[in-house]
Amino acid sequence: MGTRRWRPHGGQAGFSLVELLVSLLLAGVVSGALLQALLLDSQASQRLGRQLRERQQGQRALELLRQELQQAEWVRRGDQGVLPPGPACSLTGRRVVLQLGTASGVITYSEGPAPDLIWRGRVLLRCGPAYGLDGGLAGGQPQQRVLLDALAAEGFTTQSGPKPGLLEISLRRDLAPGQQLEQRLLAAFAIE
């Protein structure tokens, strides 16, 4: 014969208050752990997305340099005695790191303090002829634009390549504490 269990409230089965509190506590702990895991995953995704955007910005700047080097009639690195930039190019504490002579005018690249507070740290600026609607360099008044921000100290360097007519360009950027991004380019240019 079976044993008979005591059932409160007229024989209806149920949970005690302690059992309900324990199950709610366990559900809260599991939910909290899942929420924390989702937040960590979201932060990791955002960090990866920022790194990819920063890498793409650097690649675009290097690609612009490659295209302009191919159009250059002459090239002067910052350590080779550069020409003074035109009146539209304000250096204000920045140093000239590269100059390119093109049929449309001189293009000056400089690095140093940002011209405005919207930029992070040191910047790489380009001053020279603008691009026309056809995608080529247009003549006219030079324009000065920030290409990249968050440059490390000496973040833009150039040196002669392994063969004449080649230039090695290196970009180093400080993206966050302890996080540095370095990108390199080996580009060809017309030999002077």
N, C-alpha and C positions, 0 to 999 in steps of 0.2 A: 504494500500500500504506500501511496505517496504521502509525503509530509505536507502539511498545510502551512502556507506562508501568510504572515499577517499583512493585510493591506489596509492602509488607513483610508478614511473617507469613503466608506461604503464599498471597499473592494477595488477601487480604481488604482492602477499602477501609475507610478510617476517618479520624478527625480526629487531628491532632497535638495534643500537650499545649498548645502555644501557642495554637492555634485554639480549644480548649476554654476556656482561661483568658480569651481576648479575648471570646468569646461570653458567658461568665459575668459578666465585668465590664460588658459592654453591657447585659445583662439586669438587673444590679443597679442601674445608673444609671437605666434606664428605670423600673424598679420604684420606686426612690427618688423620682423625679420625680412619678410617679403618686400615690404615698403623700402627698407633700408637697401636691400639688394637692387631694387629698381632705381633708386636714387643714385647709387654708386655706378650702375650701368649707364644711366643718363649722363652723369658727369664725365664718365670715360668717353662716351660718344661725343659729347660736346668738345672735350679736349682733343680728340682725334680729328673732329671736324675743323677746329681752329688750326691744328697743325697742317692739315691738308690745304686749307685756304692760304696759310702763310707760305707753304711750299709752292703753291701755284703762283702767288704774287711774285716770289723770287724768280720762278721760271719765266714769267712774263717779262720781268725786268731784264733778265739775261738774254731772252730772245730779242728784245728791242735792241740791246747792245750788239748782239750778233748781226742783226740787219743793218744797223747804222755803221758798224765796222766794215761791212761789205761795200757800203756806199762811200766810205771815206777815201779822200784823195791823200790825206796824211793823218798820222796818229801820233799824239804826244802823251806820254804817261806823266803823271804828276811829278815824278822825280826827274824828269828830263827837261825842266824849264818850260813851263806852259805860257801861252799868251795871256795877257789880262783879259778877263771876260768883258763882253760888251756892256753898255750902260743898263741894259735890261736885266743883267745878271748880278744880283746883289749877293756877295759872299757872306757878309756879316758873321765872321768867325768860322766859316767853313773853308776847307782847303780843296783846291782843284786836284782831282785825282786822275782825270782823263779828258783829253780834248781831241775832237775829230773834225777835220776840215772836209766839208762836203761842198758840192756845187751850189747848194742852197744856203750855206753859211756855216759858221763854226758852232759845234755842239760842245758844251762844257758840262762835265759831270763833277759835282763837288759833294763832299760829305762833311757833316758836322752837326751843330745844334739845329734843332727844328725851327722853322720860321714862325710857327704858331703852336699853341698848347694842345691842339687836337692831335698832334703826332706824338708817338711814343719814342722818347729818347732821341738818339742821333738819327739823321736821315741821309738819304742819297737823293740829290737833286739833279735834274737835267735842265739845262738852259740852252735853247737853240730854236731853230725853225720849227714851226708847228707842222702837223701832218694835214694834207688836204683831203678832200672827199674821195680822191682817187687812191688814197692810201700811201701816197708818196710825200716826200718832204716838200713843203711849200716855202717860198721865199717870204720876205716880210719881216715884221718885228719879231724878235725872239721871244719865246715864252719860257717862264721858269716854273717847273712842276716838281713836286715830290714824287719820286718813283717808289721808294721804300722807306719805312720807318723801322724803329727798333734795331738799328745797326749796332753791332758791338763796337768797342773801341778798335780803330783800324779795321772796320768791318768790310771795306771795299778795297781790295788790293789787286794790282796788276803786275805781271812780270812777263818777260819775253818767253815765248813758247819754245819748244824743243827745236824748231826750225824757223828760219827767217819768214816773216809774214804771218806768224801765229802769235796770239796773245792769250795768256792764261789769266782769267778773271776769277776772283774768289769773293763770295758774299758770306759774311757771318752775321747772324742776327741773334740777339738775346730776347727770346719770346716770353719767358717767365723765369723766375728764380731757378737756377739749375737746369734750364732748358735752352739749349743753343741749337740753331739750325745753320748748317754750312752747305753752300751750293757752289759748284764750280762750272766754268765754261772755258773751252778751248776754241777760240774763234780766229778765222782767217781775215786778213786785211791786205790792202794793196801795199806793197813795199815802197817806201819813199825813195 
